[in-house]
C-alpha cells in the first residue's frame, strides 16, 4: 500500500457500535434530514418525533467509544439541531448534556495523560468524527462559553505543541491512515484532512474564536497549524493544493512526494482544507491567507481532472459535500460571485452522480437531500445541521 492509496483513518462513517446511533450512517443522522424538512415546512414535526422515539427506545452509548458521530453525543447534536432555538427537547438535552460532559472530561483526562507520557496520539483521540474536536463542535453550538468547551480548546492548544524530543507535531499518528502498522508508513503520518486530520481542530479553533470563545494560547496554536500547512502547500498548474497526509520521510524532507491533488472532497481534499484555512484567516484577520485559501478552492473548481475524481453523490467525499462546502465558502469570500458562478456546474455534477440507495447522512441520500435543501436557500440550512462538518 502506498501513501497515495492508503485508506483514511477510521474510514469516514464507519463505526463498530450500534448503527442506529451513528450520525454518519444511522437513524440519528437521517433524523437531521427530517428535522430540516420540518423546519422548512416540508413535513410535520411528528415525523421527527417518530424517528427520535425509535432511537431512544434502546440504551444510548455513553462509554468512551461515544463521540459526535456515535452514541449519546450524536443524539444530543441531532436534538439540539432539531430544536433550532425552540424549547423542544429541553429536558432530554439537559440529561444528555450531563452524559456528554462526563464523557468529555474522561476523554480529556486520558488525552492529557497521554501527552504527559510523551506518547503519540491517535486520530480517534482528537478528530472530528470520533475525537475531542467533534465533541468540541457540539459544545460550541450548545454552550459556547461553558467550561467544557474551554477545556477542549485548551487540550487542542496542547495538541499543537511538538512532540517532546522530536520535530513532529503533536497530532502526529504512529500508524498509517487506516490505523494499522504499515511498511508504507514506517514512521506514521501527519493527517491534513478535515474529518480525521489537523484541519478539523483548526476549523474548531477558528469558529470558536469568531464566537468569542477563546483560551490562552489560542492564536498561537492556530498559527502553528497554519505554518505547518504552509510547509506542505503545493503549487501546481491547477493551483495550490495540500496532500491528504504526509509521511515521516516527507516531513523530514519538507517535501511532498505524492502526485497531484487528491479528489476535491470535504473530508480530505482541497475544499475542506481550504474552508478550514479560510475560517482561520477570517478569525485572525489575515486577508493574505484568506486569499490563498479562496484561490486554492477556486482553482480546484476549474480543474476538470480534479472534478472527474468525484464519483459519488455523498457529503463526505462526493458531489454534495463539494457543493455545500463551496456554498459556505462563498458566503464568507472576499468576492462571493467568483464562487457562485460555479454553483450551477456543481449542481449539475451532483445531478449526474447516482445517489446512494442507502438513506444515510454522510455518504447517502439523506446527506444529498440536505445539501440540496441548503442550496435552495443559498447554502444556509434552516437548522444549522452542517455544524457537525465544521463548515460554519
C-alpha positions as CSV (number, residue, x, y, z in Angstrom):
1,X,0.0,0.0,0.0
2,X,1.4,3.4,-1.0
3,X,0.7,6.8,0.7
4,X,-1.5,7.7,-2.3
5,X,-3.7,4.7,-2.0
6,X,-3.9,4.1,1.8
7,X,-7.4,4.2,3.2
8,X,-8.5,7.1,5.5
9,X,-8.0,6.7,9.2
10,X,-11.2,5.1,10.6
11,X,-13.0,5.3,7.2
12,X,-15.4,8.2,7.2
13,X,-18.7,7.0,8.7
14,X,-17.5,3.6,9.9
15,X,-18.4,2.6,13.4
16,X,-18.3,-0.7,15.3
17,X,-21.2,0.1,17.5
18,X,-25.0,0.3,17.2
19,X,-25.8,1.5,13.7
20,X,-28.9,3.4,14.8
21,X,-26.8,5.7,16.9
22,X,-24.4,6.6,14.1
23,X,-24.7,10.1,12.9
24,X,-22.9,9.0,9.7
25,X,-24.9,6.0,8.7
26,X,-27.8,5.5,11.1
27,X,-31.1,6.9,12.3
28,X,-29.5,9.7,14.2
29,X,-28.2,11.2,11.0
30,X,-31.3,10.5,9.0
31,X,-33.3,12.4,11.6
32,X,-31.3,15.6,10.7
33,X,-33.0,15.4,7.3
34,X,-36.5,15.1,8.8
35,X,-35.7,18.0,11.2
36,X,-34.5,20.2,8.3
37,X,-37.6,19.4,6.3
38,X,-39.9,20.1,9.2
39,X,-38.2,23.4,9.8
40,X,-38.8,24.3,6.2
41,X,-42.4,23.2,6.4
42,X,-42.0,20.2,4.1
43,X,-43.1,17.7,6.7
44,X,-44.7,17.6,10.1
45,X,-42.7,17.5,13.4
46,X,-44.3,14.3,14.3
47,X,-42.2,12.6,11.7
48,X,-39.1,13.8,13.6
49,X,-40.5,12.6,16.8
50,X,-41.2,9.2,15.4
51,X,-37.6,8.8,14.4
52,X,-36.4,10.0,17.8
53,X,-38.6,7.6,19.6
54,X,-37.1,4.7,17.7
55,X,-33.6,5.9,18.6
56,X,-34.3,6.4,22.3
57,X,-36.0,3.1,22.7
58,X,-32.6,1.5,23.2
59,X,-29.8,2.2,25.6
60,X,-27.6,5.0,24.5
61,X,-23.9,4.6,24.1
62,X,-22.2,6.8,26.6
63,X,-18.9,5.0,27.0
64,X,-15.5,6.2,25.9
65,X,-16.4,5.0,22.4
66,X,-19.1,7.7,22.2
67,X,-18.3,10.8,20.1
68,X,-20.0,13.4,17.9
69,X,-20.8,10.8,15.3
70,X,-21.8,7.9,17.6
71,X,-23.9,7.4,20.7
72,X,-25.2,10.0,23.2
73,X,-23.3,13.0,21.7
74,X,-24.7,12.2,18.3
75,X,-28.2,12.2,19.6
76,X,-27.6,15.3,21.6
77,X,-26.3,17.1,18.4
78,X,-29.4,16.0,16.5
79,X,-31.8,17.1,19.2
80,X,-30.1,20.5,19.6
81,X,-30.2,20.9,15.8
82,X,-33.8,19.9,15.6
83,X,-34.8,22.2,18.4
84,X,-33.4,25.1,16.3
85,X,-33.7,27.6,19.1
86,X,-37.1,26.4,20.4
87,X,-38.0,24.8,23.7
88,X,-38.3,21.4,22.1
89,X,-36.4,18.5,23.8
90,X,-35.2,20.7,26.7
91,X,-35.3,18.1,29.4
92,X,-33.8,15.4,27.3
93,X,-31.0,17.7,26.2
94,X,-30.2,18.6,29.8
95,X,-29.9,14.9,30.7
96,X,-27.7,14.2,27.6
97,X,-25.5,17.2,28.4
98,X,-24.6,15.6,31.7
99,X,-23.6,12.4,29.8
100,X,-21.6,14.4,27.3
101,X,-19.8,16.5,29.9
102,X,-18.8,13.3,31.8
103,X,-17.5,11.8,28.6
104,X,-15.6,14.9,27.6
105,X,-13.8,15.1,31.0
106,X,-13.0,11.4,30.9
107,X,-11.5,11.7,27.4
108,X,-9.7,14.9,28.3
109,X,-8.1,13.2,31.3
110,X,-6.9,10.3,29.1
111,X,-5.6,12.7,26.4
112,X,-3.6,14.9,28.9
113,X,-2.2,11.7,30.5
114,X,-1.1,10.6,27.1
115,X,0.5,13.9,26.3
116,X,2.3,13.9,29.7
117,X,3.7,10.5,29.0
118,X,5.1,11.6,25.6
119,X,3.2,9.0,23.6
120,X,1.9,9.5,20.1
121,X,-1.8,10.4,19.7
122,X,-4.3,8.5,17.5
123,X,-6.9,10.0,15.2
124,X,-9.8,9.0,17.4
125,X,-8.4,11.0,20.3
126,X,-8.6,14.3,18.6
127,X,-10.5,14.1,15.2
128,X,-13.9,15.5,14.2
129,X,-15.9,12.2,13.8
130,X,-14.7,10.2,16.8
131,X,-12.5,12.6,18.9
132,X,-12.5,15.6,21.0
133,X,-12.7,18.0,18.1
134,X,-16.1,16.6,17.3
135,X,-17.2,16.9,21.0
136,X,-16.0,20.5,20.9
137,X,-18.1,21.2,17.8
138,X,-21.2,20.1,19.7
139,X,-20.2,22.2,22.8
140,X,-19.6,25.2,20.6
141,X,-23.2,25.1,19.4
142,X,-24.7,24.0,22.7
143,X,-22.7,26.1,25.3
144,X,-20.1,28.2,23.6
145,X,-18.9,29.9,26.8
146,X,-19.0,26.9,29.1
147,X,-16.2,25.3,30.9
148,X,-16.4,22.1,28.9
149,X,-15.6,23.8,25.6
150,X,-12.9,25.8,27.3
151,X,-11.3,22.6,28.4
152,X,-11.5,21.0,25.0
153,X,-9.9,24.1,23.4
154,X,-7.1,24.1,26.0
155,X,-6.4,20.5,25.1
156,X,-6.2,21.4,21.4
157,X,-3.7,24.1,22.2
158,X,-1.5,21.3,23.8
159,X,-2.1,19.1,20.8
160,X,-0.4,21.7,18.5
161,X,2.8,21.6,20.5
162,X,5.6,19.5,19.1
163,X,6.1,16.0,20.5
164,X,8.9,16.1,23.1
165,X,12.2,15.2,21.8
166,X,11.1,15.3,18.1
167,X,10.4,17.7,15.4
168,X,7.0,16.1,14.8
169,X,3.7,18.0,15.6
170,X,1.6,16.9,18.5
171,X,-1.1,15.4,16.3
172,X,1.3,13.0,14.6
173,X,0.0,9.4,14.5
174,X,2.3,6.5,14.6
175,X,0.2,4.3,12.3
176,X,-0.8,4.5,8.6
177,X,-4.0,6.4,7.6
178,X,-6.1,3.2,8.1
179,X,-5.0,2.9,11.7
180,X,-2.6,0.0,11.1
181,X,1.1,-0.6,11.1
182,X,2.3,-0.4,7.5
183,X,5.6,-0.7,5.6
184,X,4.5,2.3,3.6
185,X,4.3,4.5,6.7
186,X,7.2,3.3,8.9
187,X,7.2,6.4,10.9
188,X,3.4,7.1,10.9
189,X,1.8,10.1,9.3
190,X,0.5,13.6,9.8
191,X,-3.1,14.0,8.6
192,X,-4.3,17.2,6.9
193,X,-7.9,16.2,6.4
194,X,-10.9,17.9,7.9
195,X,-12.6,14.7,9.0
196,X,-9.6,12.9,10.6
197,X,-6.7,15.4,10.5
198,X,-5.5,18.7,11.8
199,X,-7.7,21.0,9.7
200,X,-10.6,19.8,11.9
201,X,-9.1,21.2,15.1
202,X,-8.1,24.3,13.1
203,X,-11.7,24.9,12.0
204,X,-13.0,24.4,15.5
205,X,-10.4,26.9,16.9
206,X,-11.3,29.4,14.2
207,X,-15.1,29.1,14.7
208,X,-14.7,29.3,18.5
209,X,-12.5,32.4,18.1
210,X,-15.2,34.0,15.9
211,X,-17.8,33.2,18.5
212,X,-15.7,34.9,21.2
213,X,-14.8,31.6,22.9
214,X,-11.0,31.7,23.4
215,X,-8.4,30.3,25.7
216,X,-4.8,31.2,26.5
217,X,-2.6,30.4,23.5
218,X,-5.5,30.2,21.1
219,X,-4.0,32.4,18.3
220,X,-0.5,30.9,18.7
221,X,-1.9,27.4,18.3
222,X,-3.8,28.4,15.1
223,X,-0.6,29.9,13.7
224,X,1.4,26.8,14.5
225,X,-1.1,24.7,12.5
226,X,-1.2,27.2,9.6
227,X,2.6,27.3,9.4
228,X,2.7,23.5,9.2
229,X,0.1,23.6,6.5
230,X,2.1,26.2,4.6
231,X,5.1,24.0,4.6
232,X,3.2,21.4,2.6
233,X,1.1,23.6,0.3
234,X,2.0,22.5,-3.2
235,X,2.0,24.7,-6.3
236,X,0.5,23.2,-9.5
237,X,-0.9,24.1,-12.9
238,X,-4.4,23.8,-11.3
239,X,-3.5,26.0,-8.3
240,X,-2.3,25.3,-4.8
241,X,-3.2,22.1,-3.1
242,X,-2.4,20.1,0.1
243,X,-1.9,16.4,0.4
244,X,-4.3,14.2,2.4
245,X,-1.4,13.3,4.7
246,X,2.4,13.4,4.9
247,X,4.8,10.5,5.7
248,X,7.7,10.7,8.1
249,X,10.1,11.0,5.2
250,X,8.0,13.8,3.6
251,X,8.0,15.6,6.9
252,X,11.7,15.2,7.4
253,X,12.4,16.5,3.8
254,X,9.7,19.1,3.9
255,X,8.7,17.8,0.5
256,X,5.5,16.1,-0.7
257,X,6.3,13.0,-2.8
258,X,2.7,12.4,-3.9
259,X,1.4,13.1,-7.4
260,X,-1.1,15.9,-7.7
261,X,-4.0,16.9,-5.5
262,X,-6.4,14.4,-4.0
263,X,-10.1,14.3,-5.1
264,X,-11.8,17.6,-4.2
265,X,-13.7,16.4,-1.2
266,X,-15.0,17.7,2.1
267,X,-13.3,15.0,4.2
268,X,-9.7,15.1,2.9
269,X,-9.4,17.3,-0.2
270,X,-8.8,20.9,-1.1
271,X,-12.4,22.0,-0.4
272,X,-12.4,21.0,3.2
273,X,-8.8,22.0,3.8
274,X,-9.3,25.4,2.1
275,X,-12.5,26.1,4.0
276,X,-10.8,25.5,7.3
277,X,-8.0,27.8,6.4
278,X,-10.4,30.4,5.2
279,X,-12.2,30.3,8.5
280,X,-8.9,30.6,10.3
281,X,-7.9,33.6,8.2
282,X,-11.1,35.3,8.9
283,X,-10.7,34.7,12.7
284,X,-7.2,36.1,12.6
285,X,-8.0,39.0,10.3
286,X,-5.4,37.7,7.8
287,X,-6.5,38.9,4.3
288,X,-3.5,37.5,2.6
289,X,-4.0,34.0,3.9
290,X,-7.7,34.2,3.2
291,X,-6.9,35.0,-0.4
292,X,-4.6,32.0,-0.7
293,X,-7.3,29.6,0.7
294,X,-10.0,31.0,-1.6
295,X,-7.8,30.9,-4.7
296,X,-6.9,27.3,-4.0
297,X,-10.6,26.4,-3.8
298,X,-11.4,28.4,-6.9
299,X,-8.6,26.8,-9.0
300,X,-9.8,23.4,-7.8
301,X,-13.3,24.1,-9.2
302,X,-11.9,25.0,-12.6
303,X,-9.8,21.8,-13.0
304,X,-11.8,19.1,-14.9
305,X,-9.2,16.4,-13.9
306,X,-10.0,17.0,-10.2
307,X,-13.8,17.2,-10.7
308,X,-13.7,14.0,-12.6
309,X,-12.5,12.3,-9.5
310,X,-15.8,12.9,-7.8
311,X,-17.6,9.6,-8.4
312,X,-20.4,9.6,-5.9
313,X,-23.0,12.0,-4.7
314,X,-22.4,12.0,-0.9
315,X,-21.5,14.6,1.6
316,X,-18.2,13.0,2.8
317,X,-16.3,12.6,-0.4
318,X,-18.8,13.3,-3.1
319,X,-20.6,16.0,-5.1
320,X,-23.0,17.0,-2.3
321,X,-20.1,17.8,0.0
322,X,-18.3,19.8,-2.6
323,X,-21.4,21.8,-3.5
324,X,-22.2,22.5,0.2
325,X,-18.6,23.4,1.1
326,X,-18.5,25.9,-1.8
327,X,-21.7,27.4,-0.7
328,X,-20.3,28.0,2.7
329,X,-17.0,29.4,1.4
330,X,-18.8,31.7,-0.9
331,X,-20.8,33.2,1.9
332,X,-17.5,34.4,3.6
333,X,-15.5,35.0,0.4
334,X,-14.0,38.4,-0.5
335,X,-15.6,38.0,-3.9
336,X,-18.6,35.7,-3.5
337,X,-19.6,35.9,-7.2
338,X,-16.4,34.1,-8.1
339,X,-17.7,31.1,-6.2
340,X,-21.4,31.4,-7.0
341,X,-20.5,31.4,-10.7
342,X,-19.5,27.7,-10.3
343,X,-22.6,26.6,-8.4
344,X,-24.7,25.7,-11.5
345,X,-22.0,23.4,-12.7
346,X,-21.5,21.8,-9.3
347,X,-25.3,21.2,-9.0
348,X,-25.1,19.6,-12.5
349,X,-22.2,17.4,-11.2
350,X,-24.3,16.3,-8.3
351,X,-27.3,15.5,-10.5
352,X,-25.0,13.4,-12.7
353,X,-23.8,11.3,-9.8
354,X,-26.1,8.4,-8.8
355,X,-27.2,8.9,-5.2
356,X,-26.6,6.1,-2.8
357,X,-29.6,3.8,-2.2
358,X,-28.8,4.0,1.4
359,X,-30.6,6.7,3.3
360,X,-27.5,7.8,5.2
361,X,-26.2,11.2,6.3
362,X,-22.6,11.2,5.5
363,X,-22.4,9.2,2.3
364,X,-26.1,8.5,1.4
365,X,-29.2,10.1,0.1
366,X,-30.1,11.9,3.4
367,X,-27.0,14.0,3.1
368,X,-27.6,14.7,-0.5
369,X,-31.1,15.9,0.1
370,X,-29.8,18.1,3.0
371,X,-27.3,19.7,0.6
372,X,-30.0,20.3,-2.0
373,X,-32.3,21.9,0.5
374,X,-29.5,24.1,1.7
375,X,-28.6,25.0,-2.0
376,X,-32.2,26.1,-2.5
377,X,-31.7,28.5,0.4
378,X,-28.4,29.9,-0.8
379,X,-26.4,27.4,1.1
380,X,-27.6,28.2,4.6
381,X,-29.5,25.3,6.3
382,X,-32.6,26.2,8.4
383,X,-31.3,24.1,11.3
384,X,-27.6,24.5,11.1
385,X,-27.0,20.7,10.6
386,X,-23.6,21.3,9.0
387,X,-22.1,22.3,12.3
388,X,-21.1,18.7,12.6
389,X,-19.0,19.1,9.5
390,X,-17.3,22.3,10.9
391,X,-18.2,24.3,7.8
392,X,-20.0,27.1,9.7
